[in-house]
């Protein structure tokens, strides 16, 4: 496979398919591998009705050694595909997540966080012999220790009503209208993940236009959310029944418009605009006066520096000197007059930044 098969569901074994894709071509991998639940008997509710548990052939391995070998191979294939600054998310339960974490570290991935997905509506423990299993664990890892991975901190903070996003996420399991059904009215996939979970992952750790690969595509939750959010996806799924459901689902997804896809960003991520550029472009003139919140005055010079009392220097240096402070953010400290009103100079910086984005 020479070209990257973007926005397609590829039939086949995930390891073979990944090994056939171009090296270093993917920004993010979200993987929901078999959990190796090791179910020995059928599970029943108190009324003796059978629980629709995960007992499919794809979740069955002969031993821990066999599962570890499978994990080692697919993670190696995944790492080859990631760009140098790429990252990977993998989700699991107590049955497999510790084995996944160990192999990630064995292969040189750098674990950034483990995230607990706490299910607000978990399935009860019917036998009453263990705690109700109310969470799953996600591991977020960069390709290597020095990778400059994507983390949209401000977007996640905004998603959480202005509070820093924590590593415990309370999200309901997939049910109701979101739960996909097959032709018989049964669950199309026993471990379908909620779109809310993928929305948070993709908004937080990718950007529009990024390539997101899911090697265990199932019914296509990753692809559906990626498509809506303006990311390109690649799905790999060996089970024909799941591919059929995924493709039908994806055909109904519409991408959000460009303006809706933009998210909150950190000020440090914005393009740098020197104060002198405001003077060069005539937005402020040499000789014009700036004022501080406490009425301090400084004059603009032709090279973008200020002079005030016995101080000369940048907008930051002069502000700090006038306040007797070790530092000062001149952009928020200084204002200019327009039509009798005081206007922060940062308004002009934002004007130039908006032109850079157009």
C-alpha positions as CSV (number, residue, x, y, z in Angstrom):
1,X,0.0,0.0,0.0
2,X,1.7,3.2,-1.2
3,X,-0.9,5.9,-0.6
4,X,-2.5,6.4,2.7
5,X,-6.1,5.0,2.5
6,X,-7.7,8.0,4.3
7,X,-11.3,7.8,5.5
8,X,-11.7,4.1,4.7
9,X,-12.4,0.9,6.6
10,X,-9.8,-1.7,5.6
11,X,-10.6,-5.4,5.8
12,X,-7.9,-7.6,7.3
13,X,-5.7,-8.4,10.2
14,X,-4.6,-5.2,11.9
15,X,-0.9,-6.2,12.2
16,X,-0.6,-7.1,8.5
17,X,-2.5,-4.0,7.4
18,X,-0.5,-1.7,9.6
19,X,2.8,-3.2,8.4
20,X,1.7,-2.4,4.8
21,X,1.1,1.3,5.5
22,X,3.7,4.0,5.1
23,X,6.0,4.5,8.0
24,X,5.6,7.7,10.1
25,X,2.3,8.6,8.5
26,X,-0.1,8.8,11.4
27,X,-0.6,11.5,14.1
28,X,-2.7,9.5,16.6
29,X,-3.7,5.9,17.2
30,X,-6.7,5.0,19.3
31,X,-6.8,1.3,20.1
32,X,-9.5,-0.7,21.8
33,X,-7.9,-4.2,21.6
34,X,-9.4,-7.5,22.7
35,X,-9.5,-7.5,26.5
36,X,-8.9,-11.2,26.9
37,X,-11.7,-11.5,29.5
38,X,-11.1,-15.2,30.0
39,X,-14.8,-15.9,30.5
40,X,-15.3,-19.6,31.4
41,X,-19.1,-19.8,31.9
42,X,-22.2,-18.0,30.9
43,X,-23.3,-15.2,33.2
44,X,-26.9,-14.9,34.3
45,X,-28.9,-12.2,36.1
46,X,-30.9,-12.9,39.2
47,X,-34.0,-13.6,37.1
48,X,-31.9,-16.3,35.3
49,X,-31.8,-14.3,32.0
50,X,-28.4,-14.6,30.2
51,X,-26.1,-11.5,30.2
52,X,-24.9,-10.6,26.7
53,X,-21.2,-10.7,27.8
54,X,-18.1,-10.6,25.6
55,X,-17.5,-14.2,24.5
56,X,-16.7,-13.7,20.9
57,X,-13.9,-15.6,19.2
58,X,-11.8,-12.5,18.7
59,X,-11.5,-12.0,22.5
60,X,-10.2,-15.5,23.1
61,X,-6.5,-16.4,23.6
62,X,-5.0,-19.7,24.6
63,X,-2.8,-18.2,27.3
64,X,-1.3,-15.0,28.7
65,X,1.8,-15.7,26.6
66,X,-0.3,-15.8,23.4
67,X,-2.0,-12.5,24.4
68,X,1.4,-10.9,25.2
69,X,2.8,-11.9,21.8
70,X,-0.2,-10.4,20.1
71,X,0.1,-7.2,22.1
72,X,3.8,-7.0,21.3
73,X,3.2,-7.4,17.5
74,X,0.4,-4.9,17.1
75,X,2.1,-2.2,19.3
76,X,5.3,-2.6,17.2
77,X,3.3,-2.1,14.0
78,X,1.6,0.9,15.6
79,X,4.8,2.5,16.7
80,X,6.3,2.2,13.2
81,X,3.3,4.1,11.8
82,X,3.4,7.0,14.2
83,X,5.0,10.3,13.3
84,X,7.9,11.3,15.6
85,X,5.6,13.5,17.6
86,X,2.7,11.1,17.4
87,X,0.9,9.5,20.3
88,X,-1.3,6.5,21.1
89,X,-4.3,5.9,23.3
90,X,-5.2,2.4,24.4
91,X,-8.2,1.4,26.5
92,X,-8.5,-1.8,28.6
93,X,-9.9,-3.3,31.7
94,X,-8.2,-4.9,34.7
95,X,-7.9,-8.1,32.6
96,X,-5.4,-6.6,30.2
97,X,-4.4,-3.0,30.9
98,X,-1.4,-3.8,33.1
99,X,0.0,-6.1,30.4
100,X,-0.6,-3.3,27.8
101,X,1.2,-0.8,30.0
102,X,4.2,-3.0,30.5
103,X,4.6,-3.6,26.8
104,X,4.2,0.1,25.9
105,X,7.2,0.8,28.2
106,X,9.1,-2.2,26.8
107,X,8.8,-0.7,23.3
108,X,9.9,2.8,24.3
109,X,6.6,4.6,24.4
110,X,6.4,7.3,27.0
111,X,3.3,7.1,29.2
112,X,1.8,10.6,29.7
113,X,-1.3,9.8,31.7
114,X,-3.6,7.0,32.7
115,X,-7.2,8.1,32.5
116,X,-10.0,6.4,34.4
117,X,-13.2,6.3,32.5
118,X,-15.8,6.0,35.3
119,X,-19.0,4.7,34.0
120,X,-22.0,6.6,35.5
121,X,-24.3,3.6,34.6
122,X,-22.2,0.4,34.9
123,X,-23.5,-3.1,34.7
124,X,-24.1,-4.5,38.2
125,X,-22.1,-7.4,39.6
126,X,-24.8,-10.1,39.5
127,X,-23.0,-12.7,41.5
128,X,-22.2,-10.4,44.4
129,X,-18.7,-11.9,44.8
130,X,-16.7,-8.8,43.6
131,X,-17.0,-5.1,43.4
132,X,-19.1,-3.7,40.6
133,X,-16.7,-3.1,37.8
134,X,-17.5,0.6,37.2
135,X,-14.5,1.8,35.2
136,X,-12.0,1.2,32.4
137,X,-8.5,2.6,32.1
138,X,-7.1,4.5,29.1
139,X,-3.3,4.9,28.7
140,X,-2.1,7.9,26.8
141,X,1.5,7.6,25.6
142,X,3.7,9.6,23.2
143,X,5.8,7.7,20.7
144,X,9.0,8.5,22.7
145,X,10.2,10.5,25.6
146,X,11.1,13.5,23.5
147,X,8.0,13.6,21.3
148,X,6.3,17.0,21.1
149,X,2.8,15.5,21.4
150,X,-0.4,17.5,20.9
151,X,-2.3,18.5,24.0
152,X,-5.0,21.1,23.7
153,X,-5.1,22.1,27.3
154,X,-7.2,25.2,27.0
155,X,-9.8,23.3,24.8
156,X,-10.2,20.6,27.5
157,X,-10.4,23.2,30.2
158,X,-13.2,25.0,28.2
159,X,-15.0,21.6,27.7
160,X,-14.9,21.3,31.5
161,X,-16.5,24.8,32.2
162,X,-13.2,26.5,32.8
163,X,-11.8,23.9,35.2
164,X,-8.6,22.0,34.5
165,X,-9.5,18.6,33.0
166,X,-8.7,15.8,35.4
167,X,-7.7,12.2,34.7
168,X,-11.0,10.7,35.9
169,X,-13.8,11.1,33.4
170,X,-17.4,10.4,34.3
171,X,-19.2,9.3,31.1
172,X,-22.1,6.9,30.7
173,X,-21.7,3.6,28.8
174,X,-23.0,3.4,25.3
175,X,-26.8,2.8,25.4
176,X,-30.1,4.2,24.1
177,X,-30.2,5.7,20.6
178,X,-26.4,5.6,20.4
179,X,-26.2,1.8,20.8
180,X,-26.0,0.3,17.3
181,X,-28.1,-2.8,16.6
182,X,-27.8,-5.6,14.0
183,X,-30.5,-6.9,11.7
184,X,-31.9,-9.0,14.5
185,X,-32.2,-6.1,16.9
186,X,-29.2,-7.3,19.1
187,X,-26.2,-5.2,20.0
188,X,-24.0,-4.8,16.9
189,X,-20.9,-4.9,19.0
190,X,-20.6,-5.9,22.7
191,X,-18.0,-3.3,23.6
192,X,-19.1,-0.2,21.6
193,X,-17.6,2.9,23.1
194,X,-19.6,6.1,23.7
195,X,-18.9,8.9,21.2
196,X,-18.4,11.3,24.2
197,X,-15.2,9.4,25.2
198,X,-13.7,9.7,21.7
199,X,-14.8,13.4,21.4
200,X,-12.8,14.2,24.5
201,X,-9.7,12.2,23.3
202,X,-9.7,13.8,19.8
203,X,-10.5,17.4,20.8
204,X,-7.8,17.1,23.5
205,X,-5.0,15.4,21.6
206,X,-5.4,16.0,17.9
207,X,-6.0,19.0,15.5
208,X,-8.2,19.3,12.4
209,X,-6.5,17.6,9.5
210,X,-4.6,15.1,11.7
211,X,-4.7,11.4,10.7
212,X,-6.2,9.1,13.3
213,X,-5.9,5.3,13.0
214,X,-8.0,2.7,14.9
215,X,-6.6,-0.8,14.4
216,X,-9.6,-2.4,16.1
217,X,-12.3,-0.4,14.4
218,X,-15.4,-2.3,15.4
219,X,-18.5,-0.4,14.6
220,X,-16.5,2.8,13.9
221,X,-16.9,5.1,16.9
222,X,-13.4,6.5,16.3
223,X,-14.1,7.1,12.6
224,X,-17.5,8.7,13.2
225,X,-16.1,11.2,15.8
226,X,-13.0,11.9,13.7
227,X,-15.0,12.6,10.6
228,X,-17.4,15.0,12.4
229,X,-14.4,16.8,14.0
230,X,-12.5,17.3,10.7
231,X,-9.8,14.7,11.3
232,X,-8.9,12.0,8.7
233,X,-9.3,8.4,9.9
234,X,-8.1,5.0,8.9
235,X,-10.1,2.0,10.3
236,X,-8.9,-1.6,10.3
237,X,-11.4,-4.3,11.0
238,X,-11.3,-8.1,10.2
239,X,-14.9,-8.9,11.0
240,X,-17.2,-8.3,8.0
241,X,-20.3,-7.8,10.2
242,X,-18.7,-4.9,12.1
243,X,-17.3,-3.3,8.9
244,X,-20.9,-3.3,7.4
245,X,-22.3,-1.5,10.5
246,X,-19.4,0.9,10.6
247,X,-19.7,1.9,6.9
248,X,-23.4,2.5,7.2
249,X,-22.8,4.6,10.3
250,X,-20.0,6.6,8.7
251,X,-22.2,7.4,5.6
252,X,-24.5,9.4,7.8
253,X,-21.9,11.5,9.6
254,X,-21.5,15.1,8.5
255,X,-18.3,17.1,9.1
256,X,-18.8,20.2,11.3
257,X,-18.0,23.5,9.5
258,X,-14.5,25.0,9.7
259,X,-15.5,27.7,12.2
260,X,-17.1,25.2,14.6
261,X,-13.9,23.0,14.6
262,X,-11.7,25.7,16.1
263,X,-11.0,25.4,19.8
264,X,-9.6,27.4,22.6
265,X,-5.8,27.6,22.5
266,X,-3.2,28.7,24.9
267,X,-1.8,32.2,24.5
268,X,1.7,30.6,24.2
269,X,0.5,28.8,21.0
270,X,-0.5,32.0,19.3
271,X,1.9,33.5,16.7
272,X,4.3,36.0,18.2
273,X,3.7,39.6,17.3
274,X,6.4,42.1,18.3
275,X,5.1,45.5,19.6
276,X,7.3,47.2,16.9
277,X,5.1,45.6,14.3
278,X,2.1,47.8,15.5
279,X,4.3,50.8,14.9
280,X,5.6,49.7,11.5
281,X,2.0,49.1,10.3
282,X,0.8,52.5,11.5
283,X,-1.6,51.1,14.1
284,X,0.3,53.2,16.6
285,X,2.5,56.1,15.8
286,X,5.9,57.3,17.1
287,X,5.2,60.0,19.7
288,X,1.8,58.6,20.7
289,X,1.3,58.2,24.4
290,X,0.4,55.0,26.2
291,X,-1.1,54.9,29.7
292,X,-1.1,52.3,32.5
293,X,-4.0,51.3,34.8
294,X,-2.6,53.6,37.5
295,X,-2.1,56.6,35.1
296,X,1.6,56.2,34.3
297,X,2.5,57.6,30.9
298,X,5.0,56.4,28.3
299,X,5.8,57.7,24.8
300,X,6.2,55.3,21.8
301,X,9.5,55.6,19.9
302,X,10.0,54.7,16.2
303,X,11.7,51.4,17.0
304,X,8.9,50.1,19.1
305,X,10.5,50.9,22.5
306,X,9.0,53.2,25.1
307,X,10.4,56.1,27.1
308,X,8.9,57.1,30.5
309,X,10.4,59.2,33.2
310,X,14.0,58.0,33.3
311,X,13.3,54.6,31.8
312,X,13.7,53.3,28.2
313,X,13.0,49.8,26.9
314,X,10.4,47.4,25.7
315,X,6.7,47.6,26.7
316,X,7.4,44.9,29.3
317,X,10.7,46.4,30.7
318,X,9.2,49.9,31.1
319,X,6.0,48.6,32.7
320,X,8.1,46.5,35.2
321,X,10.3,49.5,36.0
322,X,7.4,51.9,36.6
323,X,5.7,49.3,38.9
324,X,8.9,48.3,40.7
325,X,8.1,44.7,39.7
326,X,10.4,41.9,38.5
327,X,8.3,41.5,35.4
328,X,5.3,42.9,33.6
329,X,3.1,41.8,30.7
330,X,3.1,45.0,28.6
331,X,0.3,43.8,26.4
332,X,-2.2,43.9,29.2
333,X,-0.5,46.8,31.1
334,X,-0.6,49.5,28.4
335,X,-3.6,51.2,26.7
336,X,-3.9,53.9,24.0
337,X,-6.6,56.5,23.4
338,X,-9.1,56.3,20.5
339,X,-12.0,58.7,20.3
340,X,-11.7,59.5,23.9
341,X,-11.7,55.9,25.0
342,X,-8.9,53.8,26.6
343,X,-8.1,50.7,24.5
344,X,-5.7,47.9,25.5
345,X,-2.8,47.5,23.0
346,X,-3.5,43.8,23.0
347,X,-6.6,44.5,20.9
348,X,-4.2,45.5,18.1
349,X,-2.1,42.4,18.6
350,X,-5.2,40.2,18.2
351,X,-6.1,42.1,15.1
352,X,-2.8,41.2,13.5
353,X,-3.1,37.5,14.7
354,X,-6.5,37.2,13.1
355,X,-5.1,38.3,9.8
356,X,-2.4,35.5,10.1
357,X,-5.1,32.9,10.5
358,X,-7.1,34.0,7.4
